[in-house]
Amino acid sequence: MEIPVDPGVIATRRLAAVTRDGGQPLSENRRAADDLDPWIGRLVAAKIPTMPDTVISCGMVNDLAYVRSIFGARWTATSKEGRKQYEDQVLLFGPHSKFMPLTCEGHVFSAGFGLRAGALFALTGRSCAEMLDRIAPEDTFGLLQDDLREIHSGEHSPAEWTLAMEEAMRRFIAKNDPPPPDPVSTAFELQAFRDPNISPADFAEEQGIALRTLERTVRRDFGIPPKRVLRRARALDLAALLCGVADDAEEDELMLRYFDQSHLIREFSAFFGVTPKKFRSKPRPLLTIVLEQRQARRLEELGRLDEGAKRPWI
């Protein structure tokens, strides 16, 4: 469905960019400040005022653990804990092994950040394996501290939301002095962006580590085994292409990652529960926002897009 944006708000509040094909609203997302970059993969803020009684049924697939502050709407998600409702609170989303259904009733007001692979463990001692497909309603990093709480409202801008989150993370890091994420996980994340068709055995050999060490590290920092991380990366890149938030110049490269059409359909369906044809048959507004921020991060990490440059899909 197309998000029905409230026309009475457009004139007075700056909205996020939209996709070139289809005009779907996108989030404002950017890289974190240099001092936070070792732990934060992406800062994200979506401010999309909707018409009264709007209900958006969609979902998401995260490849990172995400911290999100939600306000102005009621979210209903079906996670490993079952179907639950959330409203005006901070949530810790674990990475996903498959599509997580999500419904939003009201304005899409959300701000958050994705933790780099291994950052959840480095910052808190928790593994992504224990957070896989889960949502924890907890403000682990103090986003709603007294002097920051009032910023999380529709009266402030997405830029103010993300700056407040950076400030909260600076306090947390100064207090806890965490190590950076495991360099093996950092390298594996970049590899998934660059070429997810590599075999885990070949990657382990390049890193000079045992395959079992790689498997143990990746399961802790990604929540799933190495092969499935790479399969998910292929599926997410393809989904971004289908949603119109990928670089069209990469289309042939992305399609050639699959052996044939049956391989493509089988792999894609394993993560999204539908075939690519059915996936493309209707707009997926919330998922498009998630996929767009991942593609922007991916292209910047690979040096294919300068930070702050216009993205190919806008």
Salt bridges, closest charged atoms under 4 A:
GLU28 OE2 - ARG14 NH1 2.65
ASP35 OD2 - ARG170 NE 2.73
ASP37 OD1 - ARG31 NE 2.85
ASP37 OD1 - ARG116 NH2 3.05
ASP63 OD2 - ARG294 NE 2.90
ASP63 OD2 - ARG297 NH2 3.23
GLU81 OE2 - ARG134 NH1 3.37
GLU87 OE1 - ARG74 NE 3.72
GLU105 OE1 - ARG74 NH1 3.81
GLU130 OE2 - ARG126 NE 3.71
GLU138 OE2 - ARG126 NH1 2.44
ASP147 OD2 - ARG171 NH2 2.39
GLU150 OE1 - HIS156 NE2 2.97
GLU155 OE2 - ARG13 NH2 3.64
GLU160 OE1 - HIS156 ND1 3.26
GLU166 OE1 - ARG30 NH2 2.88
GLU167 OE2 - ARG171 NE 3.58
ASP182 OD2 - ARG220 NH2 3.35
GLU189 OE2 - ARG297 NH1 2.90
ASP221 OD1 - ARG220 NE 2.82
ASP237 OD2 - ARG257 NH1 2.62
ASP237 OD1 - ARG294 NH1 2.66
ASP237 OD2 - ARG298 NE 3.62
ASP248 OD2 - ARG20 NH2 3.19
GLU250 OE1 - ARG298 NH1 2.90
GLU250 OE2 - ARG304 NH1 2.05
GLU253 OE2 - ARG304 NH2 3.96
GLU267 OE2 - ARG231 NE 2.97
GLU267 OE1 - ARG234 NH2 2.89
GLU292 OE2 - ARG311 NH1 2.97
GLU300 OE1 - ARG42 NH1 2.98
GLU301 OE2 - ARG116 NH2 2.87
